[in-house]
Amino acid sequence: MLLAAAALVAFLFVRSNVAFVAVASLYGTSQCGLTAARQALLARLVAPADRTRVRAVLSRRSTAASRSARRAAGSRCKPARRPCT
C-alpha cells in the first residue's frame, strides 16, 4: 500500500517519458500485489460458500467509492455515454 501511495506521489514529479513509464510500472506492480494480498486475505477469512457474495459486495463498494470521488472532483464525464466536455 505504501509503495502504491509513493508511486502516486511520484507522478506529480515526473517530467520525462522514461520516468513516467518507470513510475507507471511501479504503480501497476504494487496494485497487482495489493490485489493478490486482498484475495489471499479473503480466502483465509471468509468461508468458501460466502466468497462470491463478499467479492460482489467489495466490488460494489469500490465502484460506489470511485463514483463518489469522481463527483467530489467535479468530473463532468459520464463513462461510455458521451465524451468529456
MDAnalysis code that builds the backbone (N, CA, C; Angstrom):
import MDAnalysis as mda
import numpy as np

u = mda.Universe.empty(255, n_residues=85, atom_resindex=np.repeat(np.arange(85), 3), trajectory=True)
u.add_TopologyAttr("name", ["N", "CA", "C"] * 85)
u.add_TopologyAttr("resid", np.arange(1, 86))
u.add_TopologyAttr("resname", ["MET", "LEU", "LEU", "ALA", "ALA", "ALA", "ALA", "LEU", "VAL", "ALA", "PHE", "LEU", "PHE", "VAL", "ARG", "SER", "ASN", "VAL", "ALA", "PHE", "VAL", "ALA", "VAL", "ALA", "SER", "LEU", "TYR", "GLY", "THR", "SER", "GLN", "CYS", "GLY", "LEU", "THR", "ALA", "ALA", "ARG", "GLN", "ALA", "LEU", "LEU", "ALA", "ARG", "LEU", "VAL", "ALA", "PRO", "ALA", "ASP", "ARG", "THR", "ARG", "VAL", "ARG", "ALA", "VAL", "LEU", "SER", "ARG", "ARG", "SER", "THR", "ALA", "ALA", "SER", "ARG", "SER", "ALA", "ARG", "ARG", "ALA", "ALA", "GLY", "SER", "ARG", "CYS", "LYS", "PRO", "ALA", "ARG", "ARG", "PRO", "CYS", "THR"])
u.atoms.positions = np.array([
    [0.825, -1.182, 0.000],
    [0.000, 0.000, 0.000],
    [0.876, 1.254, 0.000],
    [1.941, 1.232, 0.773],
    [2.833, 2.394, 0.809],
    [3.544, 2.587, -0.526],
    [3.867, 1.480, -1.190],
    [4.520, 1.574, -2.497],
    [3.577, 2.203, -3.528],
    [2.313, 1.834, -3.490],
    [1.330, 2.419, -4.398],
    [1.168, 3.910, -4.115],
    [1.113, 4.274, -2.846],
    [0.989, 5.687, -2.483],
    [2.213, 6.477, -2.936],
    [3.387, 5.896, -2.750],
    [4.616, 6.569, -3.182],
    [4.636, 6.753, -4.697],
    [4.162, 5.766, -5.425],
    [4.113, 5.875, -6.887],
    [3.146, 6.978, -7.309],
    [2.008, 7.077, -6.640],
    [1.057, 8.139, -6.977],
    [1.652, 9.521, -6.741],
    [2.372, 9.678, -5.652],
    [3.026, 10.955, -5.373],
    [4.111, 11.218, -6.420],
    [4.815, 10.176, -6.825],
    [5.882, 10.331, -7.819],
    [5.344, 10.843, -9.154],
    [4.097, 10.525, -9.477],
    [3.514, 11.032, -10.727],
    [3.522, 12.556, -10.777],
    [3.468, 13.200, -9.624],
    [3.481, 14.665, -9.585],
    [4.808, 15.251, -10.058],
    [5.866, 14.477, -9.930],
    [7.197, 14.991, -10.223],
    [7.803, 14.450, -11.520],
    [7.073, 13.614, -12.227],
    [7.574, 13.013, -13.464],
    [7.600, 14.061, -14.567],
    [8.744, 14.159, -15.243],
    [8.881, 15.144, -16.319],
    [9.369, 14.536, -17.631],
    [9.579, 13.227, -17.665],
    [10.028, 12.602, -18.914],
    [9.236, 11.318, -19.159],
    [9.261, 10.889, -20.399],
    [8.530, 9.671, -20.765],
    [9.104, 8.445, -20.073],
    [10.410, 8.372, -19.989],
    [11.053, 7.212, -19.360],
    [10.679, 7.138, -17.880],
    [10.710, 8.261, -17.199],
    [10.337, 8.282, -15.783],
    [8.857, 7.939, -15.606],
    [8.025, 8.411, -16.527],
    [6.597, 8.099, -16.452],
    [6.370, 6.601, -16.571],
    [7.037, 5.967, -17.527],
    [6.886, 4.521, -17.712],
    [7.379, 3.773, -16.471],
    [8.480, 4.238, -15.892],
    [9.016, 3.596, -14.686],
    [8.032, 3.709, -13.518],
    [7.477, 4.890, -13.321],
    [6.532, 5.093, -12.220],
    [5.239, 4.324, -12.479],
    [4.767, 4.318, -13.711],
    [3.549, 3.570, -14.049],
    [3.762, 2.074, -13.815],
    [4.935, 1.568, -14.143],
    [5.247, 0.157, -13.906],
    [5.279, -0.146, -12.415],
    [5.876, 0.741, -11.660],
    [5.925, 0.582, -10.206],
    [4.521, 0.575, -9.615],
    [3.690, 1.496, -10.075],
    [2.317, 1.570, -9.579],
    [1.526, 0.320, -9.956],
    [1.656, -0.116, -11.204],
    [0.947, -1.319, -11.651],
    [1.368, -2.552, -10.878],
    [2.658, -2.668, -10.633],
    [3.163, -3.803, -9.870],
    [2.635, -3.785, -8.435],
    [2.616, -2.613, -7.838],
    [2.126, -2.526, -6.460],
    [0.628, -2.810, -6.392],
    [-0.123, -2.400, -7.394],
    [-1.553, -2.689, -7.415],
    [-1.806, -4.180, -7.553],
    [-1.019, -4.864, -8.379],
    [-1.160, -6.324, -8.522],
    [-0.861, -7.015, -7.202],
    [0.155, -6.548, -6.512],
    [0.484, -7.113, -5.207],
    [-0.624, -6.900, -4.192],
    [-1.219, -5.720, -4.215],
    [-2.330, -5.440, -3.307],
    [-3.528, -6.327, -3.610],
    [-3.796, -6.536, -4.888],
    [-4.913, -7.397, -5.279],
    [-4.675, -8.829, -4.820],
    [-3.459, -9.325, -5.006],
    [-3.139, -10.687, -4.571],
    [-3.273, -10.816, -3.051],
    [-2.793, -9.827, -2.318],
    [-2.894, -9.869, -0.860],
    [-4.350, -9.816, -0.413],
    [-5.144, -9.003, -1.079],
    [-6.565, -8.885, -0.739],
    [-7.282, -10.210, -0.969],
    [-6.981, -10.873, -2.094],
    [-7.613, -12.157, -2.399],
    [-7.177, -13.232, -1.401],
    [-5.911, -13.231, -1.017],
    [-5.422, -14.208, -0.040],
    [-6.091, -13.994, 1.314],
    [-6.237, -12.747, 1.698],
    [-6.904, -12.429, 2.959],
    [-8.360, -12.861, 2.924],
    [-9.015, -12.605, 1.820],
    [-10.406, -13.003, 1.652],
    [-10.531, -14.521, 1.738],
    [-9.641, -15.249, 1.076],
    [-9.685, -16.715, 1.097],
    [-9.465, -17.251, 2.510],
    [-8.655, -16.551, 3.278],
    [-8.347, -17.010, 4.640],
    [-9.474, -16.703, 5.628],
    [-10.140, -15.561, 5.456],
    [-11.099, -15.104, 6.460],
    [-12.560, -15.440, 6.170],
    [-12.891, -15.728, 4.918],
    [-14.292, -15.923, 4.543],
    [-14.527, -17.386, 4.165],
    [-15.624, -17.911, 4.606],
    [-15.978, -19.299, 4.283],
    [-16.165, -19.451, 2.771],
    [-15.793, -20.612, 2.228],
    [-15.902, -20.809, 0.773],
    [-17.294, -20.517, 0.207],
    [-18.338, -20.838, 0.948],
    [-19.700, -20.621, 0.447],
    [-20.050, -19.138, 0.336],
    [-19.364, -18.289, 1.079],
    [-19.689, -16.856, 1.101],
    [-18.751, -15.995, 0.272],
    [-17.721, -16.571, -0.317],
    [-16.700, -15.771, -1.001],
    [-17.251, -14.982, -2.185],
    [-18.100, -15.597, -2.980],
    [-18.646, -14.885, -4.141],
    [-19.470, -13.680, -3.702],
    [-20.278, -13.863, -2.679],
    [-21.103, -12.761, -2.184],
    [-20.229, -11.635, -1.627],
    [-19.200, -11.998, -0.884],
    [-18.311, -10.990, -0.298],
    [-17.556, -10.245, -1.393],
    [-17.088, -10.961, -2.413],
    [-16.417, -10.292, -3.537],
    [-17.363, -9.318, -4.243],
    [-18.628, -9.701, -4.396],
    [-19.605, -8.818, -5.037],
    [-19.832, -7.565, -4.209],
    [-19.923, -7.722, -2.909],
    [-20.116, -6.562, -2.022],
    [-18.907, -5.641, -2.095],
    [-17.699, -6.211, -2.051],
    [-16.494, -5.389, -2.143],
    [-16.414, -4.653, -3.476],
    [-16.784, -5.328, -4.545],
    [-16.769, -4.688, -5.858],
    [-17.773, -3.547, -5.925],
    [-18.952, -3.775, -5.389],
    [-19.989, -2.740, -5.395],
    [-19.541, -1.520, -4.592],
    [-18.919, -1.753, -3.445],
    [-18.455, -0.634, -2.621],
    [-17.311, 0.115, -3.293],
    [-16.442, -0.611, -3.961],
    [-15.337, 0.028, -4.670],
    [-15.864, 0.911, -5.799],
    [-16.848, 0.420, -6.523],
    [-17.455, 1.198, -7.600],
    [-18.133, 2.448, -7.046],
    [-18.833, 2.291, -5.950],
    [-19.507, 3.446, -5.327],
    [-18.486, 4.472, -4.846],
    [-17.368, 4.012, -4.308],
    [-16.327, 4.934, -3.846],
    [-15.716, 5.694, -5.021],
    [-15.489, 5.000, -6.129],
    [-14.948, 5.666, -7.320],
    [-15.923, 6.709, -7.843],
    [-17.187, 6.366, -7.861],
    [-18.209, 7.300, -8.337],
    [-18.261, 8.525, -7.438],
    [-18.190, 8.320, -6.125],
    [-18.213, 9.443, -5.184],
    [-16.994, 10.335, -5.359],
    [-15.840, 9.729, -5.546],
    [-14.613, 10.507, -5.747],
    [-14.686, 11.314, -7.031],
    [-15.243, 10.725, -8.067],
    [-15.379, 11.435, -9.341],
    [-16.313, 12.641, -9.180],
    [-17.396, 12.439, -8.457],
    [-18.324, 13.550, -8.222],
    [-17.677, 14.635, -7.369],
    [-16.940, 14.225, -6.352],
    [-16.281, 15.197, -5.477],
    [-15.238, 16.006, -6.232],
    [-14.611, 15.375, -7.222],
    [-13.604, 16.071, -8.019],
    [-14.242, 16.983, -9.061],
    [-15.541, 16.878, -9.230],
    [-16.234, 17.744, -10.163],
    [-16.168, 17.289, -11.601],
    [-15.933, 16.015, -11.815],
    [-15.857, 15.497, -13.180],
    [-17.226, 15.541, -13.831],
    [-17.221, 15.989, -15.075],
    [-18.464, 16.003, -15.828],
    [-18.499, 14.868, -16.830],
    [-17.566, 13.927, -16.713],
    [-17.529, 12.781, -17.609],
    [-18.541, 11.740, -17.180],
    [-19.217, 11.194, -18.133],
    [-20.089, 10.062, -17.888],
    [-19.545, 8.924, -18.742],
    [-18.882, 7.950, -18.115],
    [-18.250, 6.878, -18.878],
    [-19.219, 6.173, -19.821],
    [-18.760, 5.927, -21.036],
    [-19.473, 5.173, -22.059],
    [-20.777, 5.822, -22.524],
    [-20.985, 7.064, -22.200],
    [-22.208, 7.726, -22.662],
    [-21.900, 8.869, -23.618],
    [-20.954, 9.710, -23.229],
    [-20.589, 10.839, -24.080],
    [-19.165, 11.268, -23.745],
    [-18.527, 11.962, -24.653],
    [-17.154, 12.413, -24.368],
    [-17.157, 13.512, -23.308],
    [-16.046, 13.687, -22.659],
    [-15.892, 14.729, -21.644],
    [-15.996, 16.104, -22.283],
    [-16.568, 17.048, -21.557],
    [-16.650, 18.420, -22.051],
    [-15.866, 19.349, -21.176],
])
